[in-house]
Amino acid sequence: MRWGAAMEKALYGPDGFFTRPGPGPAGHFRTSVHASPLFAGAVARLIVRLDEALGRPDPFDVVDVGAGRGELLTMLGSAFPEDLRRRLRRTAVEVGPRPSDLDPSVEWLPAAPSGTVGLLIATEWLDNVPVDVAIGGIPRYLHVSGRPGIRVSRTDERWLREWWPHPGVTGARAEIGRLRDEAWAGAVASVERGLAVAVDYGHLRDARPVFGSLAGYRDGRRVDPVPDGSCDVSAYVAMDAVAAAGAMAAGIQPAVVSQRTALRAARRWKGWDCSGYGSACT
């Protein structure tokens, strides 16, 4: 089995890592959402500025893609003045089961809704969108067993030429991020007016990991990325490729910044200004 199909089954299949009941991602690893309430505070400040830029729409949507157990949306529920809190419409996009104790005003959907006016945010979602792995100068799909399979498709080969060229190192691997690009482009396209933000760990074209970045996490520890449903299986994101796909969907130039820069900007009440855009900024 190729890595993409194995990740899909292990993470999102019946009794998959993300689809079965339990503590959710926070029980196994920490994202910025779980690490500190400061992250939610920065997102709240961004929402206040975005609300002003959009002319205080009613409702103001906050769509959290890959919402875990709704932790970020829960923290945001009481973070605003009464007027904005009244207009706030929170939507969790998640394949896992809805938590029984989640605020009933939070909508729980398996896919991003269309027509969002406000903020769409995805925190460490894209690293769990499955990837196929390619190996060799004439790229072939790598099986989970470690054996090379058939030559990659023309579509995937074009993606590799543009975004992950072979470094000329024996045994080098490439993680084909085409499906991640498509997933992010679809999320951006669901925003009618507003801002789309993806927060993830990743790399750029000039610094791809030569031997790939597949990793597993379980019970707070890093483990071998075995795609059997027992652990999270993830891979770093080709952020420039994702940004380009989102930009094409939105029709604007994207901003790719470190999380440190973004959080410092939010702290100073500076950062993204979407007042000039009619559709979406990413």
MARNUBA-184584 format. One record per residue (C-alpha): y, x, z; residue number from 1. Coordinates in Angstrom, 1 decimal, padded with zeros to 4 digits. Example, Ala and Ser with C-alpha at 12.3 -4.5 7.8 and 13.67 -1.06 7.14 Angstrom:
<atoms>
      v      u      w   k
 -004.5  012.3  007.8   1
 -001.1  013.7  007.1   2
</atoms>
This chain:
<atoms>
      v      u      w   k
  000.0  000.0  000.0   1
  003.5  001.2 -000.8   2
  006.0  001.7  002.0   3
  008.2 -001.2  000.9   4
  005.4 -003.8  001.1   5
  004.1 -002.3  004.3   6
  007.5 -002.5  006.0   7
  008.0 -006.1  004.8   8
  004.6 -007.2  006.3   9
  005.0 -005.2  009.5  10
  008.5 -006.3  010.3  11
  008.8 -009.8  008.9  12
  005.3 -011.1  008.2  13
  003.3 -013.4  010.5  14
  003.5 -011.9  014.0  15
  005.7 -009.2  012.6  16
  007.8 -006.9  014.8  17
  011.0 -009.1  014.4  18
  009.4 -012.5  013.9  19
  007.2 -012.8  017.0  20
  008.5 -014.1  020.3  21
  009.7 -011.6  022.9  22
  012.7 -009.6  024.0  23
  013.8 -008.9  020.5  24
  015.2 -005.6  019.3  25
  017.0 -004.9  022.6  26
  013.7 -004.5  024.3  27
  012.9 -001.5  022.1  28
  016.1  000.2  021.0  29
  019.8  000.0  021.6  30
  022.4 -000.7  018.9  31
  026.2 -000.5  019.5  32
  026.0 -004.2  020.5  33
  023.6 -003.5  023.4  34
  025.1 -000.2  024.5  35
  028.4 -001.4  025.8  36
  030.6 -004.4  026.0  37
  033.4 -002.2  024.5  38
  031.9 -002.8  021.0  39
  032.2 -006.6  021.4  40
  035.7 -006.0  022.6  41
  036.6 -004.0  019.5  42
  035.0 -006.7  017.3  43
  037.1 -009.4  019.2  44
  040.3 -007.5  018.5  45
  039.4 -007.2  014.8  46
  038.7 -011.0  014.7  47
  042.1 -011.7  016.2  48
  043.9 -009.6  013.6  49
  041.7 -011.1  010.8  50
  042.5 -014.6  012.0  51
  046.2 -013.9  011.7  52
  045.8 -012.3  008.2  53
  043.8 -015.4  007.0  54
  046.4 -017.9  008.3  55
  044.3 -019.1  011.2  56
  041.7 -021.0  009.3  57
  039.8 -023.9  010.9  58
  037.0 -023.2  011.4  59
  037.0 -019.4  011.7  60
  033.5 -018.1  010.9  61
  031.8 -015.3  012.6  62
  028.4 -014.6  010.9  63
  026.2 -012.0  012.6  64
  023.4 -010.9  010.2  65
  020.5 -009.4  012.0  66
  021.7 -011.0  015.2  67
  018.7 -010.0  017.4  68
  018.8 -012.6  020.2  69
  022.4 -013.5  019.7  70
  023.9 -010.9  022.1  71
  027.1 -010.2  020.2  72
  027.8 -013.8  019.5  73
  027.3 -014.7  023.1  74
  029.8 -012.0  024.2  75
  032.3 -013.3  021.7  76
  032.1 -016.9  022.8  77
  034.6 -016.5  025.6  78
  036.7 -013.6  024.3  79
  039.6 -015.4  022.7  80
  042.6 -017.6  023.5  81
  041.9 -021.3  023.6  82
  043.1 -022.1  020.1  83
  040.9 -019.5  018.4  84
  038.0 -020.3  020.7  85
  038.2 -023.9  019.6  86
  038.2 -023.0  015.9  87
  035.4 -020.4  016.2  88
  032.2 -021.1  014.4  89
  029.4 -018.7  015.3  90
  026.3 -018.3  013.1  91
  023.3 -016.0  013.9  92
  021.3 -014.9  010.8  93
  017.9 -013.9  012.1  94
  014.2 -014.4  011.1  95
  013.1 -014.3  014.7  96
  012.8 -017.3  017.0  97
  015.9 -018.8  018.5  98
  016.3 -017.9  022.2  99
  015.9 -021.0  024.4 100
  018.9 -020.0  026.5 101
  021.3 -019.4  023.6 102
  024.6 -021.4  023.6 103
  023.7 -024.6  021.5 104
  027.0 -024.2  019.6 105
  025.6 -021.1  017.9 106
  024.0 -022.0  014.7 107
  020.7 -020.1  013.9 108
  019.8 -019.6  010.3 109
  017.3 -017.4  008.3 110
  019.9 -016.4  005.7 111
  023.7 -016.0  005.5 112
  025.5 -019.3  004.7 113
  027.8 -019.5  001.8 114
  031.5 -020.1  002.0 115
  032.2 -018.0  005.0 116
  035.9 -017.8  006.0 117
  036.3 -015.1  008.6 118
  034.1 -012.2  009.6 119
  030.5 -011.3  008.5 120
  029.1 -008.4  010.5 121
  025.7 -006.7  010.2 122
  024.9 -004.2  013.0 123
  021.9 -002.1  012.2 124
  020.4 -004.6  009.8 125
  020.3 -002.7  006.6 126
  018.1  000.1  008.1 127
  015.4 -002.5  008.5 128
  015.6 -003.8  004.9 129
  012.3 -002.4  003.5 130
  012.4  000.7  001.2 131
  009.9  002.2 -001.2 132
  009.5  005.9 -000.9 133
  009.4  008.2 -004.0 134
  008.0  011.7 -004.2 135
  008.0  014.4 -007.0 136
  010.4  015.5 -009.7 137
  009.0  012.8 -011.9 138
  009.2  010.3 -009.2 139
  006.1  008.3 -008.1 140
  005.8  005.7 -005.4 141
  004.3  007.1 -002.2 142
  001.6  005.1 -000.4 143
  001.5  004.8  003.3 144
 -001.7  006.8  003.2 145
  000.3  009.8  001.9 146
 -001.1  009.6 -001.7 147
  001.3  009.3 -004.6 148
  000.9  006.2 -006.7 149
  002.3  005.1 -010.1 150
  005.5  006.3 -011.5 151
  008.5  004.4 -010.2 152
  009.9  001.5 -012.3 153
  012.8  002.1 -014.7 154
  015.1  000.2 -012.4 155
  014.2  002.3 -009.4 156
  014.4  005.5 -011.4 157
  018.0  004.6 -012.5 158
  018.9  004.1 -008.8 159
  017.4  007.5 -007.9 160
  019.3  009.3 -010.7 161
  022.6  007.8 -009.5 162
  022.2  007.9 -005.8 163
  019.3  010.2 -004.7 164
  018.7  012.9 -007.3 165
  015.7  015.2 -006.6 166
  016.9  018.4 -004.7 167
  014.2  020.6 -006.3 168
  012.3  021.1 -003.1 169
  008.5  020.8 -003.0 170
  007.5  017.7 -001.0 171
  010.9  016.2 -001.1 172
  011.0  012.4 -000.5 173
  013.6  009.8 -001.5 174
  013.9  006.4  000.0 175
  014.9  003.9 -002.7 176
  017.7  001.8 -001.3 177
  018.1 -000.6 -004.2 178
  016.9 -003.7 -002.2 179
  019.4 -002.8  000.5 180
  022.2 -002.7 -002.0 181
  021.2 -006.1 -003.3 182
  020.9 -007.5  000.3 183
  024.4 -006.3  001.2 184
  025.9 -007.5 -002.1 185
  024.4 -010.9 -001.4 186
  025.8 -011.0  002.1 187
  029.3 -009.9  000.8 188
  029.1 -012.6 -001.9 189
  028.6 -015.2  000.8 190
  032.1 -014.5  002.2 191
  034.7 -016.7  000.5 192
  037.7 -015.2  002.3 193
  037.6 -012.5  005.0 194
  035.9 -009.3  005.9 195
  032.4 -008.0  005.7 196
  031.4 -005.1  007.9 197
  028.1 -003.2  007.9 198
  027.4 -000.9  010.9 199
  024.5  001.4  010.5 200
  023.3  005.0  010.6 201
  023.1  006.6  007.3 202
  024.1  009.4  004.9 203
  026.0  010.1  001.7 204
  024.9  011.4 -001.7 205
  025.6  015.0 -001.0 206
  023.7  015.0  002.3 207
  020.5  013.0  001.7 208
  017.6  014.0  004.1 209
  015.3  016.1  001.9 210
  012.1  014.8  003.5 211
  013.3  011.2  004.1 212
  014.2  009.5  007.4 213
  011.5  007.0  008.3 214
  011.2  006.5  012.0 215
  009.6  004.1  014.5 216
  010.8  002.8  017.8 217
  008.9  001.0  020.6 218
  009.8  000.3  024.3 219
  012.8  002.6  024.1 220
  011.0  005.6  022.6 221
  010.8  007.1  019.2 222
  007.3  006.9  017.8 223
  005.5  007.5  014.5 224
  006.6  005.0  011.9 225
  003.3  003.2  011.6 226
  003.7 -000.1  009.7 227
  001.2 -002.2  011.7 228
  003.7 -004.5  013.4 229
  003.5 -002.6  016.7 230
  006.9 -000.9  016.4 231
  010.2 -001.0  014.6 232
  010.1  000.9  011.3 233
  013.5  001.9  009.9 234
  015.1  004.4  007.6 235
  018.7  005.7  007.3 236
  020.9  003.9  004.9 237
  022.5  005.3  001.7 238
  025.9  004.1  002.8 239
  027.8  005.0 -000.4 240
  025.3  003.1 -002.5 241
  025.5  000.0 -000.2 242
  029.3  000.2 -000.3 243
  029.4  000.3 -004.1 244
  027.2 -002.7 -004.3 245
  029.4 -004.6 -001.8 246
  032.5 -003.6 -003.7 247
  031.1 -004.9 -007.0 248
  030.3 -008.3 -005.3 249
  033.7 -008.5 -003.7 250
  035.7 -007.1 -006.6 251
  037.6 -004.6 -004.4 252
  037.4 -001.0 -003.2 253
  035.3 -000.6  000.0 254
  036.1  001.4  003.0 255
  033.4  003.8  004.3 256
  034.4  005.2  007.7 257
  032.6  006.6  010.8 258
  032.1  004.2  013.7 259
  034.1  006.5  015.8 260
  037.1  006.1  013.5 261
  036.7  002.4  013.2 262
  036.5  001.8  017.0 263
  039.5  004.1  017.6 264
  041.4  002.1  015.0 265
  040.4 -001.2  016.7 266
  041.5  000.2  020.0 267
  045.0  001.0  018.6 268
  045.2 -002.5  017.0 269
  045.2 -000.8  013.6 270
  042.5 -000.6  010.9 271
  041.7 -003.0  008.1 272
  044.4 -005.2  006.6 273
  042.9 -008.0  004.6 274
  046.1 -009.9  004.1 275
  046.4 -009.0  000.4 276
  042.8 -010.0 -000.6 277
  041.9 -013.4 -001.8 278
  038.1 -013.0 -001.5 279
  036.6 -010.4  000.8 280
  037.1 -006.8  002.0 281
  034.0 -004.7  002.8 282
</atoms>
